[in-house]
Amino acid sequence: MIRGKTPALLVTLLSLLTAGEAAAQSLSYLTLGSWEGSLQANYGLGHDQISSDTAPASSFSQRNAEESLSVRNSGFSVLDPGLLTGSLGLTLGLAQDTENSAGALTKGRSRVLGYSFDADILNVLPYGGALFANRSRSISLLPFGRVETTSSNRGLSLRLNEGSPLRDKGFPYLSANLRLEQQRLQEIATSALDQSYQHSEVRNSLSQDGHKGSENSDLDWHYDFNEVQDPSFSNGNYRSHSANLGYSQDFGAALNRRWDSRLAYFDRVGSTSMSLFSMSEHLHLAHWSNLATDYNYQLSRLETQALPSLSQSGAFSVQYQPYQNLGAYASAQRQLQPAGQIDAFAGGLNYRYQHPLPWQGVLTLGSSGSYQLVETHINATQASITDEAQTAPALLGAGAGFLLNQAYAVAASIVVVDTRDGMRLPTVAGVDYLLVPQGNQTLIVPLLTSLVIRAGDPLALSYDYAIPPSMKYATTAKSLSAGMSFQWISFGVAHSESAVTLLSGNGSGFLQSSRNDSAQVDVHGRWQKLQGAAGAAFQRSDATLLSFTQQRYYQSATYQYSRYLGFAFDTDWTVAHYQTPARTSDTRGANLTANWYTSGGWIVNALAGRRYLTDSAQPSEIVSNEGLRAQMKYGKLSLTSAFTANQRIRGGSRMSNWRIDFSVTREL
């Protein structure tokens, strides 16, 4: 632990706080709230190791300790609680760490300073504001790395609620908010693969939003301004403006008709400069209880480093339900794009039937059929996508990923940017993610060892993709489904197919006919202390560029042994055999958790999980993780200990890490 002048510093600080409290309470215009505080000591020890069939093993170990004192006054007021109330907190401490990498010893020592200030002004009135400022430091442990984050922000906000005096001036149902903020963020990340990156940015932002309502309409607006400067990565600097305006109105004698209008504008100068304006108009008319029509118009104008592009589309559709279970629709759409024009006409029928069965069962039948005629007049071979929104999987590793929205993507043009917390962090193929072809589509697989992409992060992807030339084609589709559901079991089957016929032109390589068959059975129920579900699913897909059969088996169960002890267990196994192109994929996973509570205040959580990937198109991978966390609270004393271990075996390389953390907190 940290020694030296720490005890004397804490005693001195406590004395000053006590004196400050007595002095503040003597001020007639200041009323202090409740005091709270804590003394905390943390200690951590971790070890990473990397080995492979072709290189000697290397290791990295780390030991860190931190002591801190936190005090806070919550609910103080100035003159009157209705004028200003707030809270003020301060954290002081010392931290030290020792790192050992390949025999090289590095030691560090730093002061910990954190604070928080929040104040509400005129909180009892329908208008008012708030002031805020805070600073914090945290360490996030990744499976094979760590990220040290120091963040601070300060700013103010103003609010206007619906009960303001403007209500009597002819502006009822009006509310608005204004927020001005400056944020400072510094991230230092290191990896067991000797990878590292440092990110430091200053963000100035201004936002304003509001709402104006009436008995049958709503008007909403929002504006954002952001200015981001990153001294360590100047290419990431940018300035952006965004604005949104939306209006909706219900009208007609029965208020069964609706108009929705949306306007949006976004402009970014600097990192990946772009400008986008979009407009969307939708009109829904319910003529009778079984007849309705919809009218849509969309316009978007995108400006990037390439030439500006303007896209428009208009659509009309009618929905008619002559009988209770039978529906019909028809639609027409025209799209005007920079590369040309696309016209589409479609119509179809759908039928759905439900009937009760004995033993509280339900029978469901469904069918549909449609015909679509598409004619394109295209004078380009490629199009571009800018900042397509995607999300990293919740669990990284073992082949988890997502498909791009557009098919026929050009692999060399794909750029992935991590946009968590409004940042634009660049990534590198092969280091942060992999590209896996899936027929005419592309699968993005974030790597578990990436320092940039974390589980659940928002991502923005830009890429080029091939588009078909001018042609005319027709698509005929049909589907059938049937299922039965009871209290403890349900099963169903489904069949769908589509046939695409080229009527003119030479773009047959972009047309795909398909046939899909699937079946699924689920068993679920509860017996005394055991509750669980299990199922199996089968799918066969045969398309022009991608054919496969897939089997999936899954199970989940919870067992509450007593009110203090419970277990949960789940498994998932998916096997896919691809015929076009030839490939086999086998993914398996299992997770076990246990939770133990005692009347003496102990809480113990344990978990263990393992995932397997065997794929003929990429190296096999095994990812395992274990953890044990214990917490105990006795009076004002809290103890927390945690152990985590992770292992990843991919091909001939192996990575493992473990970490132990202890924390002791004493409330004052």
CORWOFEN-V208529 format. One record per pair of residues at least 24 apart in sequence whose ideal C-beta (glycine too) atoms are under 10 Angstrom apart, sorted by the first residue. I is the first residue (numbers start at 1). J is the second residue. Records with the same first field share a line. If there is no record, write none. Layout:
BEGIN
I: J  J
END
This chain:
BEGIN
1: 41  42  43  65  66  67  94  96
2: 41  43  65  66  67  93  94  95  96  109
3: 67  94
4: 94  109
5: 94
6: 41  67  68  69  92  93  94
7: 67
9: 67  69  92  93  94
10: 39  67  68  69  92  93
13: 69  71  90  92
14: 39  69  71  668
17: 69  71  73  90  668
20: 71  73
21: 71  73
24: 73  76
27: 78
28: 79
29: 77  78  79  80  83
30: 76  77  78  79  84
31: 75  76  77  78  79  80  81  85
32: 73  74  75  76  77  88
33: 72  73  74  75  76  77  81  85  86  87  88
34: 72  73  74  75  76  87
35: 71  72  73  74  76  668
36: 70  71  72  73  74  87  89  667  668
37: 69  70  71  72  73  89  90  91  666  667  668
38: 68  69  70  71  72  91  636  638  665  666  667  668
39: 67  68  69  70  93  636  637  664  665  666  667  668
40: 66  67  68  69  70  91  93  638  663  664  665  666  667
41: 65  66  67  68  93  662  663  664  665  666
42: 66  67  68  93  95  139  640  661  662  663  664  665
43: 67  641  660  661  662  663  664
44: 97  139  141  146  642  659  660  661  662  663
45: 98  658  659  660  661  662
46: 99  141  146  192  644  657  658  659  660  661
47: 100  192  645  656  657  658  659  660
48: 101  143  144  145  146  190  191  192  193  646  655  656  657  658  659
49: 192  647  654  655  656  657  658
50: 144  191  192  193  194  449  648  653  654  655  656  657
51: 649  652  653  654  655  656
52: 650  651  652  653  654  655
53: 651  652  653  654
54: 652  653
55: 652  653
57: 654
58: 101  102  192  193  194
59: 100  101  102  103  192  656  657
60: 99  100  101  102  104  144  145  190  191  192  193  194  657
61: 98  99  100  101  105  657
62: 97  98  99  100  101  106  146  190  659
63: 96  97  98  99  100  107
64: 95  96  97  98  99  108  139  146  148  661
65: 94  95  96  97  98  662
66: 93  94  95  96  97  110  112  137  139  663
67: 92  93  94  95  96  112  664
68: 92  93  94  95  112  113  114  137  665
69: 93  112  666  668
70: 114  115  116  665  667  668
71: 668
72: 115  116  668
74: 118
76: 119
77: 119  120  123
78: 119  121
80: 124
81: 120  123  124
82: 120  121  122  123  124  125  128
83: 120  121  122  123  124  125  128
84: 119  120  121  122  123  128  130  131
85: 118  119  120  121  123  124
86: 117  118  119  120  121  123  130  131  132
87: 116  117  118  119  120
88: 115  116  117  118  119  133
89: 114  115  116  117  118  134
90: 114  115  116  117
91: 115  116  135  136  137
93: 137
95: 137  139  148
97: 139  148
99: 190
101: 190  192  194
102: 194
110: 137  148  150
112: 136  137  150
113: 137  150  152
114: 138  150  152
115: 152
117: 154
119: 156
120: 157  159
121: 156  157  158  159
122: 159
123: 159
125: 159  161  163  164  165
126: 159  160  161  162  163  164  165  166  167  175
127: 158  159  160  161  163  164  165  166  176
128: 157  158  159  160  161
129: 156  157  158  159  160  177  178  179
130: 155  156  157  158  159  179
131: 155  156  157
132: 156  157  179  181
133: 182
135: 184
137: 186
139: 188  661
140: 187  189  454
141: 642  644  646  657  659  661
142: 189  190  191  192  396  448  449  450  451  454  455  646  657
143: 191  192  396  397  448  449  455  623  625  644  645  646  647  648  655  657
144: 190  191  192  193  195  448  449  450  451  646  647  648  655  656  657
145: 189  190  191  192  193  195  196  449  450  451  657
146: 188  189  190  191  192  451  657  659
147: 187  188  189  190  191  197  199  451  454
148: 186  187  188  189  190  198
149: 185  186  187  188  189  199
150: 184  185  186  187  188  200
151: 183  184  185  186  187  421
152: 182  183  184  185  186
153: 181  182  183  184  185  203  205
154: 180  181  182  183  184
155: 179  180  181  182  183  204  205  206
156: 180  181
157: 181  207
158: 208
160: 210
162: 211  212  213
171: 212
172: 212  213  214  215
173: 211  212  213  214  215  217  218  219
174: 210  211  212  213  219
175: 209  210  211  212  213
176: 208  209  210  211  212  221
177: 207  208  209  210  211  222
178: 206  207  208  209  210  223
179: 205  206  207  208  209  224
180: 204  205  206  207  208  225
181: 205  206  207  226
182: 227
183: 226  228  421  422
185: 228  230  421  422  423
186: 231  232
187: 232  421  423  425  451  452
188: 232
189: 450  451  452
190: 451
191: 431  449  450  451  655
192: 449  646  648  655  656  657
193: 431  449  450  451  653  655
195: 428  431  432  449  450  451  452
196: 451
197: 232  233  425  426  451  452
198: 230  231  232  233
199: 230  232  233  236  423  425  451  452
200: 229  230  231  232  233
201: 228  229  230  231  232  233  236  237  421  422  423  424
202: 227  228  229  230  231  237
203: 227  228  229  230  421  422  423
204: 228  229  239
205: 240  422
206: 241
207: 242
208: 243
209: 244
211: 246
212: 247
214: 249
215: 250  255
216: 248  249  250  251  252  255  258
217: 247  248  249  250  251  259
218: 246  247  248  249  250  260
219: 245  246  247  248  249  261
220: 244  245  246  247  248  262
221: 245  246  247  263
222: 246  264
223: 265
224: 266  422
226: 268  422
227: 269  270
228: 268  270  271  422  423  424
229: 270
230: 271  423  424  425
233: 271  423  424  425  426
234: 270  271
235: 270  271  272  424  426
236: 270  271  272  417  423  424  425  426
237: 269  270  271  424
238: 268  269  270  271  272  273  274  424
239: 267  268  269  270  271  273
240: 266  267  268  269  270  271  273  274  275  422
241: 265  266  267  268  269  275
242: 266  267  268  276
243: 267  277
244: 278
245: 279
246: 280
248: 282
250: 284
251: 285
252: 285  286
254: 286
255: 286
256: 284  285  286  287  288  289  292
257: 283  284  285  286  287  292
258: 282  283  284  285  286  294
259: 283  284  285  295
260: 284  296
261: 297
262: 298
263: 299
264: 300
265: 301
266: 302  387
267: 303
268: 387  424
270: 424
271: 417  423  424  426
272: 304  305  386  387  415  417  424  426  460  462
273: 303  304  305
274: 302  303  304  305  386  387  462
275: 301  302  303  304  308
276: 300  301  302  303  304  386  387
277: 301  302  303  310
278: 302  311
279: 312
280: 313
281: 314
282: 315
283: 316
284: 319
285: 318
286: 319
287: 318  320
288: 320  321
289: 321
290: 319  320  321  322  323  324  327
291: 318  319  320  321  322
292: 317  318  319  320  321  329
293: 317  318  319  320  330
294: 318  319  329  331
296: 331  333
298: 335
299: 336
300: 337
302: 338  384  385  386  387
303: 386
304: 384  386  387  462
305: 386
306: 338  384  386
307: 338
308: 338
309: 337  338  339  383  384  386
310: 336  337  338
311: 335  336  337  338  339
312: 336  337  341
313: 337  342  344
315: 344  346
317: 346  347
318: 347
320: 349
321: 350
323: 351
324: 352  353
325: 350  351  352  353  354  365  366
326: 350  351  352  353  367
327: 351  352  368
329: 370
330: 371
331: 372
332: 373
333: 374
335: 376
337: 376  377  378  380  383  467
338: 379  380  383  384
339: 376  377  378  379  380  381  382  383  467  469  470
340: 376  377  378  379  380  467  469  470
341: 375  376  377  378  379  470
342: 374  375  376  377  378  470
343: 373  374  375  376  377  472
344: 372  373  374  375  376  475
345: 371  372  373  374  375  474
346: 370  371  372  373  374  475  477
347: 371  372  373
348: 372  477  478
349: 478
350: 479
351: 480
352: 481
353: 482
355: 484
357: 484  485  486
358: 486
359: 486  487  488
360: 485  486  487
361: 484  485  486  487  489  490
362: 483  484  485  486  490
363: 482  483  484  485
364: 481  482  483  484  485  490  492
365: 480  481  482  483
366: 479  480  481  482  483  492  494
367: 478  479  480  481  482  495
368: 477  478  479  480  481  496
369: 476  477  478  479  480
370: 475  476  477  478  479  498
371: 474  475  476  477  478
372: 473  474  475  476  477  498  500
373: 472  473  474  475  503
374: 468  471  472  473  474  475  500  503  511
375: 470  471  472  473  474  503  504  505
376: 467  468  469  470  471  472  473  505  507  510
377: 469  470  471  472  505
378: 467  468  469  470  471  505  507
379: 469  470
380: 466  467  469
381: 464  466  467  468  469
382: 408  410  413  464  465  466  467
383: 408  463  464  465  466  467
384: 410  413  462  463  464  465
385: 409  413  414  461  462  463  464  465
386: 415  460  461  462  463
387: 415  417  419  424  459  460  461  462
388: 416  459  460  461  462  463
389: 419  458  459  460  461
390: 416  419  444  446  457  458  459  460  461
391: 455  456  457  458  459
392: 416  418  420  433  444  446  450  453  454  455  456  457  458  459
393: 444  445  446  453  455  456  457
394: 455  456
395: 448  455  456  589  591  609  611  623  625
396: 433  445  446  447  448  449  450  453  454  455  456  457  623
397: 445  446  447  448  449  455  611  613  621  622  623  624  625  646  648  650
398: 445  448  587  588  589  610  611  612  613  614  615  620  621  622  623  648  650
399: 434  436  443  445  574  585  586  587  611  612  613  614  615  618  620  621  623
400: 443  445  446  448  455  587  589  611  613  623
401: 433  434  435  436  438  442  443  444  445  446  447
402: 442  443  444  445  446  459  461
403: 436  438  441  442  443  444
404: 435  438  441  442  443  444  461  463  465
405: 441  461  463  465
406: 440  441  442  461  463  464  465  466  467
407: 438  439  440  441  442  465  466  467  510  512  545
408: 440  441  442  464  465  466  467  468  509  510  545
409: 435  437  440  441  442  444  461  463  464  465  466
410: 442  463  464  465  466
411: 435  437  442  463  464
412: 463  464
413: 462  463  464  465
414: 442  444  461  462  463  464  465
415: 460  461  462  463
416: 444  446  452  453  459  460  461  462  463
417: 452  458  459  460  461  462
418: 446  450  452  453  454  457  458  459  460
419: 457  458  459  460
420: 452  453  454  456  457  458  459
421: 457  458
422: 458
423: 452  457  458
424: 460
425: 451  452  453  457  459
426: 452
427: 451  452  453  459  461
428: 452
433: 459
434: 618
436: 583  585  615  617  618
437: 546  581  583  617
438: 545  546  548  578  581  583  617
439: 512  541  543  544  545  546  547  548  578  580  581
440: 465  466  509  510  512  543  544  545  546
441: 545  546
445: 613  618
447: 648  650
448: 621  623  646  648  650  655
449: 648  650  653  655
466: 509  510
467: 507  510
468: 505  506  507  508  509  510  511
469: 505  506  507  509  510
470: 504  505  506  507
471: 502  503  504  505  506  507  508  510  511
472: 501  502  503  504  505  507
473: 500  501  502  503  504  505  507  508  510  511
474: 499  500  501  502  503
475: 499  500  501  511  512  513
476: 500  501  513
477: 513  514
479: 516
481: 518
483: 519  520
485: 522
487: 524  525
488: 522  523  524  525  526  533
489: 521  522  523  524  525  535
490: 520  521  522  523  524  535
491: 519  520  521  522  523  535  536
492: 518  519  520  521  522  537
493: 517  518  519  520  521  538
494: 518  519  520  539
495: 519  540
496: 541
497: 542
498: 543
500: 544
508: 544
509: 544  545
510: 544  545
511: 544
512: 543  544  545  546
513: 542  543  544
514: 541  542  543  544  545  546  547
515: 540  541  542  543  547
516: 540  541  542  543
517: 541  542  549
518: 550
520: 552
522: 554
523: 555
524: 556
526: 558
528: 559  560
529: 558  559  560  561  562  566
530: 557  558  559  560  561  567
531: 556  557  558  559  560  568
532: 556  557  558  559  568  569  570
533: 557  558  570
534: 571
536: 573
537: 574
539: 576
540: 577
541: 576  578  579
542: 579  580
543: 580
544: 580
545: 580  581
546: 578  579  580  581
547: 577  578  579  580  581  582
548: 576  577  578  579  580  583  584  585
549: 575  576  577  578  579
550: 574  575  576  577  578  585
551: 575  576  577
552: 576  587
553: 588
554: 589
555: 590
556: 591
558: 593
559: 594
560: 595
561: 594  596
562: 596  597
563: 597  599
564: 595  596  597  598  599  602  603
565: 594  595  596  597  598  604
566: 593  594  595  596  597
567: 592  593  594  595  596  606
568: 592  593  594  595  607
569: 593  594  608
570: 609
572: 611
573: 612
575: 614
576: 615
577: 616
578: 616  617
581: 617
582: 616  617
583: 615  616  617  618
584: 614  615  616  617
585: 613  614  615  616  617  618
586: 612  613  614  615  616  620
587: 611  612  613  614  615  621
588: 612  613  614  622
589: 613  623
590: 624
591: 625
592: 626
593: 627
594: 628
596: 630
598: 632
600: 632  633  634
601: 631  632  633  634  635  637  638  639
602: 630  631  632  633  634  639
603: 629  630  631  632  633  640
604: 628  629  630  631  632  641
605: 629  630  631  642
606: 630  643
607: 644
608: 645
609: 646
610: 647
611: 648
612: 649
613: 650
618: 650  651
619: 649  650  651  652  653
620: 649  650  651
621: 648  649  650  651  653
622: 647  648  649  650  654
623: 647  648  649  650  655
624: 648  649  656
626: 658
627: 659
628: 660
629: 661
631: 663
633: 665  667
635: 666  667
636: 665  666  667  668
637: 664  665  666  667
638: 663  664  665  666  667
639: 663  664  665
640: 664  665
END
